[in-house]
Amino acid sequence: MNRLITLLLLALLLTACQPATPSVTPSPTPPPTPAPTATLQPRPTPTSATTEKIATRQPQLYGVWYNPQYDLYMEFTGAVTGTGMFKIYLGLGQLVASGNFSFADGNLLWQKSAICNDAPATYEITLISHDGAVSAMRPRLIGDDACTDRKFSTDGLIFKRVRP
């Protein structure tokens, strides 16, 4: 019996001295990739179209326009045709000019304005549209403008539409 105990102790001792073998867990097999049923079409890239065209009607000018470069607001009001009224504001609320204008063939004719000694001037008005909606305008001097303040603050500058 001593021999049996000795053999058991020897077997136990040999088992305890063996390096542990890492337990290997089988890696899960990935699910099969389904076969494509239809060809995927790329989505079209959204585009935005900006266009420029000469104004054709006086009411296209009506509303409030803003130039951030000079913090200048222009407001145009009036009837469908005939003489309209304009107001020019520096910032929000400081009225610096007002007077009359008319419109024909894409041109704005500044008629009366005390700040410009009633000196007339003609500006071609280009309307800038984004996705079909007018978003800005650019006045461009036609001929000469004796009112240097008006010329300096409007000629070739972009005015964003604030309110139609």
DRENROMI-79500 format. One record per residue: residue in one letter; x, y, z of N, C-alpha, C in turn. Coordinates in steps of 0.1 Angstrom, whole numbers, plus 5000, padded with zeros to 4 digits. Each point is the difference from the previous one (the first is absolute). Example, Ala and Ser with C-alpha at 12.3 -4.5 7.8 and 13.67 -1.06 7.14 Angstrom:
# DRENROMI-79500
+----+------+------+------+-------+-------+-------+------+------+------+
: aa : n.xx : n.yy : n.zz : ca.xx : ca.yy : ca.zz : c.xx : c.yy : c.zz :
+----+------+------+------+-------+-------+-------+------+------+------+
:  a : 5132 : 4943 : 5078 :  4991 :  5012 :  5000 : 5009 : 5012 : 5000 :
:  s : 4996 : 5011 : 4993 :  5009 :  5011 :  5000 : 4992 : 5011 : 5008 :
+----+------+------+------+-------+-------+-------+------+------+------+
This chain:
# DRENROMI-79500
+----+------+------+------+-------+-------+-------+------+------+------+
: aa : n.xx : n.yy : n.zz : ca.xx : ca.yy : ca.zz : c.xx : c.yy : c.zz :
+----+------+------+------+-------+-------+-------+------+------+------+
:  m : 5008 : 4988 : 5000 :  4992 :  5012 :  5000 : 5009 : 5013 : 5000 :
:  n : 5011 : 4999 : 5006 :  5009 :  5011 :  5000 : 5004 : 5003 : 4985 :
:  r : 5001 : 4989 : 4993 :  5004 :  5002 :  4987 : 4989 : 5007 : 4992 :
:  l : 4988 : 4997 : 5002 :  4989 :  5006 :  4994 : 4999 : 5015 : 5003 :
:  i : 5002 : 5003 : 5013 :  5000 :  5014 :  5004 : 5011 : 5008 : 4994 :
:  t : 5012 : 4994 : 4999 :  5011 :  5006 :  4994 : 4998 : 5003 : 4985 :
:  l : 4994 : 4990 : 4993 :  4997 :  5002 :  4986 : 4989 : 5011 : 4998 :
:  l : 4991 : 5001 : 5009 :  4990 :  5010 :  4998 : 5006 : 5014 : 5003 :
:  l : 5008 : 5001 : 5010 :  5007 :  5012 :  5003 : 5009 : 5005 : 4989 :
:  l : 5007 : 4990 : 4994 :  5009 :  5003 :  4989 : 4992 : 5005 : 4988 :
:  a : 4988 : 4993 : 4997 :  4992 :  5005 :  4989 : 4994 : 5014 : 5002 :
:  l : 4996 : 5002 : 5013 :  4995 :  5013 :  5003 : 5011 : 5011 : 4999 :
:  l : 5012 : 4997 : 5004 :  5011 :  5009 :  5000 : 5004 : 5003 : 4985 :
:  l : 5000 : 4990 : 4992 :  5004 :  5002 :  4986 : 4989 : 5008 : 4993 :
:  t : 4987 : 4998 : 5003 :  4990 :  5008 :  4994 : 5001 : 5014 : 5004 :
:  a : 5003 : 5003 : 5013 :  5001 :  5014 :  5005 : 5012 : 5007 : 4994 :
:  c : 5010 : 4993 : 4996 :  5012 :  5007 :  4995 : 4999 : 5002 : 4985 :
:  q : 4990 : 4995 : 4993 :  4999 :  5002 :  4986 : 4996 : 5014 : 4997 :
:  p : 5005 : 5006 : 4989 :  4996 :  5014 :  4996 : 4985 : 4999 : 4996 :
:  a : 4993 : 5011 : 5003 :  4986 :  5000 :  4997 : 4998 : 5003 : 4985 :
:  t : 4992 : 4992 : 4994 :  4997 :  5002 :  4986 : 4989 : 5010 : 4999 :
:  p : 5001 : 5010 : 4991 :  4990 :  5010 :  4999 : 4987 : 4993 : 4994 :
:  s : 4990 : 5004 : 5006 :  4987 :  4995 :  4995 : 4997 : 5007 : 4987 :
:  v : 4998 : 4993 : 4990 :  4997 :  5006 :  4987 : 4985 : 5000 : 4998 :
:  t : 4995 : 5012 : 4998 :  4985 :  5000 :  4997 : 4999 : 5002 : 4985 :
:  p : 4992 : 4993 : 4995 :  4998 :  5001 :  4985 : 4994 : 5014 : 4997 :
:  s : 5006 : 5006 : 4990 :  4994 :  5013 :  4996 : 4987 : 4998 : 4992 :
:  p : 4991 : 5009 : 5003 :  4987 :  4999 :  4993 : 5002 : 5002 : 4985 :
:  t : 4993 : 4992 : 4993 :  5000 :  5002 :  4985 : 4991 : 5011 : 4996 :
:  p : 5005 : 5009 : 4992 :  4991 :  5012 :  4996 : 4989 : 4995 : 4991 :
:  p : 4989 : 5007 : 5001 :  4988 :  4996 :  4992 : 5004 : 5002 : 4985 :
:  p : 4994 : 4992 : 4992 :  5003 :  5001 :  4986 : 4995 : 5014 : 4994 :
:  t : 5008 : 5005 : 4991 :  4997 :  5013 :  4994 : 4989 : 4998 : 4990 :
:  p : 4989 : 5007 : 5001 :  4989 :  4998 :  4990 : 5004 : 5005 : 4986 :
:  a : 4996 : 4993 : 4991 :  5003 :  5004 :  4986 : 4992 : 5013 : 4997 :
:  p : 5006 : 5010 : 4993 :  4993 :  5012 :  4997 : 4988 : 4997 : 4991 :
:  t : 4989 : 5007 : 5003 :  4988 :  4998 :  4992 : 4998 : 5011 : 4990 :
:  a : 5005 : 5011 : 5002 :  4999 :  5011 :  4991 : 5012 : 5009 : 5000 :
:  t : 5003 : 5007 : 4989 :  5011 :  5008 :  4999 : 4997 : 5014 : 5007 :
:  l : 5008 : 5004 : 5009 :  4998 :  5013 :  5007 : 5004 : 5011 : 4991 :
:  q : 4992 : 5010 : 4999 :  5003 :  5012 :  4992 : 5005 : 5011 : 5009 :
:  p : 5010 : 5007 : 4997 :  5005 :  5011 :  5008 : 4989 : 5011 : 5001 :
:  r : 4999 : 5006 : 5012 :  4990 :  5011 :  5001 : 5006 : 5012 : 4992 :
:  p : 4991 : 5008 : 4994 :  5005 :  5012 :  4993 : 5005 : 5010 : 5010 :
:  t : 5010 : 5007 : 4997 :  5005 :  5010 :  5008 : 4991 : 5012 : 4999 :
:  p : 4995 : 5006 : 5012 :  4991 :  5011 :  4999 : 5008 : 5012 : 4994 :
:  t : 4993 : 5007 : 4991 :  5007 :  5012 :  4994 : 4992 : 5012 : 5003 :
:  s : 5006 : 5011 : 5001 :  4993 :  5013 :  5001 : 5004 : 5009 : 4989 :
:  a : 4991 : 5005 : 4993 :  5002 :  5008 :  4989 : 4999 : 5015 : 5003 :
:  t : 5011 : 5007 : 4998 :  4999 :  5015 :  5001 : 5000 : 5006 : 4986 :
:  t : 4991 : 5009 : 4998 :  4999 :  5007 :  4987 : 4999 : 5015 : 5002 :
:  e : 5004 : 5007 : 4990 :  5000 :  5014 :  5000 : 4992 : 5005 : 4988 :
:  k : 4991 : 5009 : 5001 :  4993 :  5006 :  4989 : 4996 : 5014 : 5003 :
:  i : 4999 : 5008 : 4990 :  4996 :  5014 :  5001 : 4985 : 5001 : 5005 :
:  a : 4997 : 5008 : 5009 :  4986 :  5002 :  5005 : 4992 : 5005 : 4988 :
:  t : 4987 : 4995 : 4999 :  4992 :  5003 :  4989 : 4987 : 5008 : 5005 :
:  r : 4997 : 5000 : 5013 :  4988 :  5007 :  5005 : 5004 : 5007 : 5013 :
:  q : 4993 : 5012 : 5001 :  5003 :  5008 :  5012 : 4997 : 4993 : 5013 :
:  p : 4989 : 4992 : 5001 :  4997 :  4993 :  5013 : 5011 : 4990 : 5004 :
:  q : 5008 : 4996 : 4991 :  5011 :  4991 :  5004 : 5010 : 5007 : 5010 :
:  l : 5000 : 5013 : 5000 :  5009 :  5008 :  5009 : 4994 : 5002 : 5014 :
:  y : 4986 : 4998 : 5001 :  4994 :  5004 :  5012 : 5004 : 4991 : 5011 :
:  g : 5002 : 5006 : 5012 :  5004 :  4993 :  5012 : 5012 : 5007 : 5006 :
:  v : 5007 : 4992 : 5009 :  5012 :  5006 :  5007 : 5012 : 4992 : 4995 :
:  w : 5011 : 5007 : 4997 :  5012 :  4994 :  4996 : 5011 : 5005 : 5009 :
:  y : 5010 : 4991 : 5002 :  5011 :  5003 :  5010 : 5014 : 4997 : 4994 :
:  n : 5009 : 5010 : 5003 :  5014 :  4998 :  4996 : 5008 : 5000 : 5013 :
:  p : 5005 : 4988 : 5004 :  5008 :  5000 :  5013 : 5013 : 5007 : 5000 :
:  q : 5006 : 5003 : 4988 :  5012 :  5007 :  4999 : 4999 : 5014 : 5006 :
:  y : 4989 : 5006 : 4997 :  4998 :  5014 :  5005 : 4989 : 5001 : 5010 :
:  d : 4994 : 4989 : 5005 :  4989 :  4999 :  5009 : 4989 : 5009 : 4995 :
:  l : 4996 : 4999 : 4987 :  4991 :  5009 :  4993 : 4988 : 4992 : 4996 :
:  y : 4988 : 5005 : 5003 :  4987 :  4995 :  4996 : 4994 : 5009 : 4990 :
:  m : 4994 : 4994 : 4989 :  4992 :  5007 :  4990 : 4986 : 4994 : 5000 :
:  e : 4990 : 5009 : 5001 :  4986 :  4995 :  4999 : 4993 : 5007 : 4988 :
:  f : 4994 : 4992 : 4992 :  4993 :  5005 :  4988 : 4985 : 4996 : 5002 :
:  t : 4991 : 5010 : 4997 :  4986 :  4998 :  5001 : 4994 : 5007 : 4988 :
:  g : 4987 : 4997 : 4997 :  4993 :  5007 :  4989 : 4990 : 4991 : 4994 :
:  a : 4995 : 5005 : 4988 :  4990 :  4993 :  4992 : 5007 : 4992 : 4990 :
:  v : 4992 : 4993 : 4992 :  5005 :  4991 :  4990 : 5009 : 5008 : 4990 :
:  t : 4996 : 5012 : 4996 :  5007 :  5008 :  4991 : 5000 : 5015 : 5006 :
:  g : 5007 : 5008 : 4993 :  5000 :  5014 :  5005 : 5011 : 5003 : 5009 :
:  t : 4998 : 5011 : 5008 :  5010 :  5004 :  5010 : 4999 : 4992 : 5013 :
:  g : 5012 : 4995 : 5004 :  5000 :  4993 :  5013 : 5007 : 5008 : 5010 :
:  m : 5000 : 4995 : 5012 :  5007 :  5007 :  5011 : 5012 : 4991 : 5005 :
:  f : 5011 : 5007 : 5004 :  5011 :  4993 :  5006 : 5004 : 5006 : 5013 :
:  k : 5005 : 4992 : 5009 :  5006 :  5005 :  5013 : 5013 : 4992 : 5001 :
:  i : 5010 : 5008 : 5005 :  5014 :  4994 :  5002 : 5002 : 5002 : 5015 :
:  y : 5004 : 4989 : 5007 :  5003 :  5000 :  5014 : 5014 : 4995 : 5002 :
:  l : 5007 : 5007 : 5010 :  5013 :  4996 :  5004 : 4997 : 4992 : 5013 :
:  g : 5004 : 4987 : 5000 :  4996 :  4992 :  5012 : 4985 : 4998 : 5001 :
:  l : 4996 : 4997 : 5011 :  4986 :  4998 :  5003 : 4994 : 5013 : 5005 :
:  g : 4994 : 5008 : 4991 :  4992 :  5011 :  5005 : 5005 : 5014 : 4997 :
:  q : 5013 : 5002 : 4996 :  5004 :  5013 :  4997 : 4998 : 5003 : 4985 :
:  l : 4989 : 5008 : 4998 :  4996 :  5003 :  4986 : 5010 : 5011 : 4995 :
:  v : 5007 : 4996 : 4989 :  5010 :  5010 :  4994 : 4995 : 5006 : 4987 :
:  a : 4990 : 4993 : 4993 :  4996 :  5006 :  4988 : 4986 : 4994 : 4997 :
:  s : 4992 : 5008 : 4992 :  4987 :  4995 :  4995 : 4997 : 5008 : 4988 :
:  g : 4991 : 4995 : 4992 :  4997 :  5007 :  4988 : 4992 : 4991 : 4990 :
:  n : 5000 : 5004 : 4988 :  4992 :  4993 :  4989 : 5009 : 4993 : 4990 :
:  f : 4995 : 4990 : 4994 :  5007 :  4993 :  4990 : 4990 : 4995 : 4989 :
:  s : 5005 : 4997 : 4988 :  4991 :  4994 :  4990 : 5008 : 4988 : 4995 :
:  f : 4994 : 4992 : 4992 :  5006 :  4988 :  4995 : 4996 : 4998 : 4985 :
:  a : 5010 : 4997 : 4992 :  4996 :  4997 :  4986 : 5012 : 4992 : 4993 :
:  d : 4997 : 4990 : 4993 :  5009 :  4992 :  4992 : 5012 : 4995 : 5009 :
:  g : 4997 : 4995 : 5012 :  5010 :  4995 :  5008 : 5008 : 5010 : 5008 :
:  n : 4997 : 5013 : 4998 :  5007 :  5010 :  5006 : 4992 : 5008 : 5011 :
:  l : 5007 : 5002 : 5011 :  4994 :  5008 :  5011 : 5005 : 5014 : 4998 :
:  l : 4991 : 5010 : 5000 :  5003 :  5014 :  4999 : 4997 : 5007 : 5013 :
:  w : 5011 : 5003 : 5007 :  4999 :  5008 :  5012 : 4996 : 5014 : 4996 :
:  q : 4989 : 5005 : 5005 :  4995 :  5013 :  4995 : 5002 : 5011 : 5010 :
:  k : 4995 : 4999 : 5012 :  5000 :  5011 :  5010 : 5006 : 4994 : 5013 :
:  s : 5010 : 5007 : 5005 :  5005 :  4997 :  5013 : 5008 : 5012 : 5005 :
:  a : 4996 : 5005 : 5012 :  5006 :  5012 :  5005 : 5015 : 4998 : 5003 :
:  i : 5004 : 4988 : 5004 :  5014 :  4997 :  5003 : 5009 : 5001 : 4987 :
:  c : 4993 : 4998 : 4989 :  5008 :  5000 :  4987 : 4996 : 5013 : 4992 :
:  n : 4994 : 5010 : 5007 :  4997 :  5012 :  4993 : 4991 : 4997 : 4988 :
:  d : 4991 : 4990 : 5001 :  4991 :  4996 :  4989 : 5007 : 4997 : 4987 :
:  a : 5013 : 4996 : 5001 :  5007 :  4996 :  4988 : 4995 : 4987 : 4995 :
:  p : 4995 : 4998 : 4988 :  4996 :  4987 :  4995 : 5011 : 4991 : 4996 :
:  a : 4998 : 4988 : 5000 :  5010 :  4990 :  4996 : 4993 : 4987 : 4996 :
:  t : 5006 : 4993 : 4991 :  4994 :  4987 :  4995 : 5009 : 4989 : 5004 :
:  y : 4994 : 4989 : 5006 :  5007 :  4988 :  5003 : 4992 : 4988 : 4995 :
:  e : 5008 : 4992 : 4993 :  4994 :  4987 :  4995 : 4999 : 4991 : 5012 :
:  i : 4989 : 4993 : 5002 :  4998 :  4991 :  5011 : 5001 : 4985 : 4996 :
:  t : 5009 : 4993 : 5005 :  5002 :  4986 :  4998 : 4994 : 4993 : 5012 :
:  l : 4991 : 4991 : 4998 :  4994 :  4992 :  5010 : 5008 : 4986 : 5001 :
:  i : 5003 : 4996 : 5012 :  5007 :  4988 :  5002 : 4990 : 4990 : 5007 :
:  s : 4998 : 4989 : 4993 :  4991 :  4990 :  5006 : 5007 : 4987 : 5003 :
:  h : 4995 : 4994 : 5011 :  5006 :  4987 :  5005 : 4988 : 4991 : 5000 :
:  d : 5001 : 4989 : 4992 :  4990 :  4990 :  4999 : 4986 : 5006 : 4996 :
:  g : 5001 : 5010 : 4992 :  4987 :  5007 :  4995 : 4995 : 5011 : 5008 :
:  a : 5005 : 5003 : 5012 :  4995 :  5011 :  5008 : 5010 : 5011 : 5000 :
:  v : 4996 : 5012 : 4998 :  5009 :  5012 :  5000 : 5005 : 5002 : 5014 :
:  s : 5014 : 4999 : 5001 :  5006 :  5001 :  5013 : 5009 : 5013 : 5002 :
:  a : 5003 : 5006 : 4988 :  5008 :  5012 :  5001 : 4999 : 5008 : 4987 :
:  m : 5006 : 5012 : 5001 :  5000 :  5009 :  4987 : 5014 : 5007 : 5000 :
:  r : 5003 : 5004 : 4988 :  5013 :  5007 :  4998 : 4997 : 5012 : 4991 :
:  p : 5000 : 5012 : 5005 :  4998 :  5012 :  4992 : 5014 : 5003 : 4992 :
:  r : 4999 : 5004 : 4988 :  5012 :  5004 :  4992 : 4997 : 5013 : 4993 :
:  l : 5009 : 5009 : 5003 :  4998 :  5014 :  4994 : 5001 : 5000 : 4985 :
:  i : 4990 : 5007 : 4994 :  5000 :  5002 :  4986 : 5002 : 5015 : 4997 :
:  g : 5011 : 5003 : 4994 :  5004 :  5014 :  4998 : 5007 : 5005 : 5012 :
:  d : 4996 : 5012 : 5005 :  5007 :  5007 :  5011 : 4990 : 5002 : 5011 :
:  d : 5005 : 5002 : 5012 :  4992 :  5003 :  5012 : 5007 : 5012 : 5007 :
:  a : 4993 : 5012 : 5000 :  5006 :  5011 :  5007 : 5000 : 4999 : 5015 :
:  c : 4993 : 4991 : 5005 :  4999 :  4997 :  5015 : 5010 : 4990 : 5004 :
:  t : 5012 : 5004 : 5004 :  5010 :  4990 :  5003 : 4997 : 4991 : 5011 :
:  d : 4992 : 5004 : 5010 :  4997 :  4992 :  5011 : 4991 : 4988 : 4995 :
:  r : 4991 : 5003 : 4992 :  4991 :  4989 :  4994 : 5008 : 4991 : 4991 :
:  k : 5009 : 5006 : 4992 :  5008 :  4991 :  4991 : 5009 : 4991 : 5008 :
:  f : 5007 : 5006 : 5011 :  5009 :  4992 :  5008 : 4993 : 4989 : 5007 :
:  s : 4987 : 5002 : 5005 :  4993 :  4991 :  5008 : 4991 : 4990 : 4993 :
:  t : 4999 : 5001 : 4987 :  4991 :  4991 :  4992 : 5007 : 4994 : 4988 :
:  d : 5008 : 5007 : 4993 :  5004 :  4995 :  4987 : 5008 : 4987 : 5001 :
:  g : 4995 : 4989 : 4994 :  5006 :  4987 :  5000 : 5000 : 4992 : 5012 :
:  l : 4993 : 5005 : 5011 :  5000 :  4993 :  5012 : 4987 : 4991 : 5001 :
:  i : 5001 : 4990 : 5007 :  4989 :  4990 :  5002 : 4992 : 5004 : 5012 :
:  f : 4987 : 5001 : 4998 :  4991 :  5002 :  5011 : 4991 : 4988 : 5001 :
:  k : 5000 : 4994 : 5012 :  4992 :  4988 :  5003 : 4986 : 5003 : 5003 :
:  r : 4991 : 4992 : 4995 :  4986 :  5003 :  5003 : 4997 : 4996 : 5014 :
:  v : 4995 : 5010 : 5008 :  4996 :  4997 :  5014 : 4985 : 4997 : 5001 :
:  r : 4992 : 5008 : 4992 :  4986 :  4998 :  5001 : 4994 : 5004 : 4986 :
:  p : 4992 : 4991 : 4994 :  4994 :  5003 :  4988 : 4989 : 5011 : 5001 :
+----+------+------+------+-------+-------+-------+------+------+------+
